[in-house]
Amino acid sequence: MYRILISLMAFAAIASLPAAAETTDDNSREEAVIIEVDGHPDRHKDYLTAHHPSIDVVHTYDTLFNGLALKGDPKRFAQLASLEFIKAVHPAVTYETQTDAVNQTDNSVIPAEINDTAYTGKGVQVAVIDTGIDYNHPDLTKNYAGGYDLVDLDDDPMETPAEEGMPTQHGTHVAGIIAADGELKGVAPDANIHAYRALGPGGMGTSVQVIAALEQAVDDGADIINLSLGNTVNGPDFPTSVAVNRAVDLGVPVVIANGNDGPENWTIGSPATAANALSVGATSRPQTVPYLFESRSDKKIPLTEMDGSKPWTLSKSYDIARLGEQDVRGKIALIARGEIPFSELAKQAEEAGAVAAVIYNNEQEHFQGMLPETEDPIQIPVASITKRDGEWLIENARSSRSYLKTEYETTDETVAEFSSRGPVTVNWDLKPDISAPGTSILSSIPGGYQELQGTSMAAPQVTGTMALLMEAHPEWTVEELTGALKTTAKPIKRGHEEPFEPIIQGAGEIRPKQASSTTTIIDNPLLSFGKTTENQETETEHITVKNTSDKQQTYTFSMPKQQPGLRWDLPLKFTLAKGETTNLPIALTINSHQLDTGIHQGWLTLNQDDEQYRLPYLFVNKTADYPKAMGFDFSLKPFSDEAYQYQVYVPDPTERIEVMLYDPETLVYERTLLQSDDVQIGMNEGQLDTSEIGDPGQYLAVINVRLDNGTMESYQTSIHIP
């Protein structure tokens, strides 16, 4: 499992407000912050105006949450520390963009290619909540319709330039996928883009900024909202997930990237965990990829090209030799992965005369490394291979010389390995809802174009498709729009056989033409039957089926293959007149003794003449291997230098949480940072005085959780104490 970021490093929790500073004419410094408050924000605005005139209240929020946007000298903010109505200023490192740069290849996916309809999204207002937008880009100037900066609290949502911090490009890329209209065409080139900069330098931001951007987009009249961002909390009740649900309840669909923490289960993060969100996973279109072939052993070694590497275009056969132990001149250098950066290893191979370099893993799985841009770029191709393949090459080279030829193959359409998987803890929802292409997506960036990959690239393709549907069917409700996309999605199969599991792809990959012309809409075809707690339970989910054609239609369910421990009660054959809608119960009786514990999932089939509609289903039997604690965050409390705040999310009834600190180099136990016996399901927050936390430094934190059933669970993360 790996996390994909857009040109950024993992920041430790920082002891400052989620604020951006600007210099005024008198050389003083101003910061912008957004706070959550108890009670109506207008009343608190009046109080601050009267009692803290040096702090400017620039905006109030009361649609999706209660909050205030403030600007002022940071020294003045310290005066607010004692105000009881201030509910929260969330820790600074909470949300981040989820993308990776890839080499531009012949496999580029052009966003417009997915639009096989006659529609262009004309007149649809699309809000992009992200890192801002380069509204001067020639492919975006026609479509840019304004926006707001929730970081600096002004009307200029420009991407972060280098002179203001770690520069960004993510929002511009997302906006181009949706609606570029120039040299490059987006999915919906006539849609209007409204940009909301909620993520600042390095693509980082807070839940408060994201929620404030959601509210502003709703108040500004957005028809649809795109959120290509996320965090690691797999729970349905995180504040941003709640805000997303409220926005959808107000009639604005919200499309959200599922996350890039796959291929493990339970890796989807908030706000894609929101029940009402249209959460999007990433598929990978067929691509031509290289592999090494050793003919005498008929051995095939897949290559994963490193991001930032020269394309692997070798055509002749080459010997392979181990860097540092053998002469690699004119050969492919074989290198073990270790603590030395990939770029340094590749540079050593290049300087030693190698024609290419392959780095084999020190763990069993595949990995994708990155070569950062430098003034002296590496001029040979660099790729990674598995530990097993690396060890095979070493062993084979001992017995005889190995000549490896590069060959190429076209892969099947599949689900991207990085795409986060469901389901969601606590309410056990089936996620993602749907999938779209997310690899090698070519789009706009400040100053040009680039291929990026990630669920961040998949989500805007769904947003663009939603804009097409809104133009085609302005009378459709949010439920009908999202239902049409899910109903007509195409399940992605493993090698043309069984489809990937629902928690990997949701309903399948979007098909814009079929969605815009569908004669049937199933309101929510994803069936989540929850988690069993008894020996035998019957759970019932309801679906709404609408006949959108101009004639009568008859429907039947195919009976699922009989499985021990499961008994289905499906609706009988039914007929709907044109325009008619019906609500149907689907019941499942589960005998937990006859089933393994864990996730159970599959597909039901609804037939209408020659059409087949696939309905994915899921339930959890008793328990599963989901994380028992997540989202631990530790930072200096806003407006204070005397206290720290922490938060941790738990999905199960829990007796106790303790956080133990270890030296990250020696793994020697240092001390216990905190322990709490007052634990609730969901987000747990608290604070510690500076005197309680001990020496500053970098630590490995082990979060131990004792569940109500007596079992112990734990996970690790790094924290920095300033």
Secondary structure, DSSP 8 states (H G I E B T S, - for coil): -----SS-------SS-S--EEE-TTS-EEEEEEEEESS-HHHHHHHHHHH-TTSEEEEEE-SSS-EEEEEE-HHHHGGGTT-TTEEE---S--EEE--EE----TT-B-GGGG--SS---TT-EEEEEES---TTSTTTTTTEEEEEETTTTBS------GGGSS---HHHHHHHHHH-BSSSB-SSTTSEEEEEE---GGGEE-HHHHHHHHHHHHHTT-SEEEE-EE-S---TTSHHHHHHHHHHHTT--EEEE--S-TTSTT---TTTT-TTSEEEEEEE---EEEEEEETTTTEEEE-EE-BTS------SEEEEEEBTTB--TTSEEEEE-SSS-HHHHHHHHHHTT-SEEEEE-SSSS----B----SS---S-EEEE-HHHHHHHHHHHHHS--EEEEEEEE---EE-TTS-----TTT------EEEE-SSEEEEETTEEEEEESHHHHHHHHHHHHHHHHHH-TT--HHHHHHHHHHT-B--BSTTSSB--HHHHTT-B--HHHHHT-SEEES---EEEEE--SSEEEEEEEEEEEE-SSS-EEEEEE-----TTEEEE----EEE-TT-EEEEEEEEEEEGGGS-SEEEEEEEEEEETTEEEEEEEEEEES--S--SSEEEEEEE-TT-SSEEEEEEEE-S-EEEEEEEEE-TTT--EEEEEEEES---SEEEEEEEEHHHH-S-EEEEEEEEEEETTS-EEEEEEEEEE-
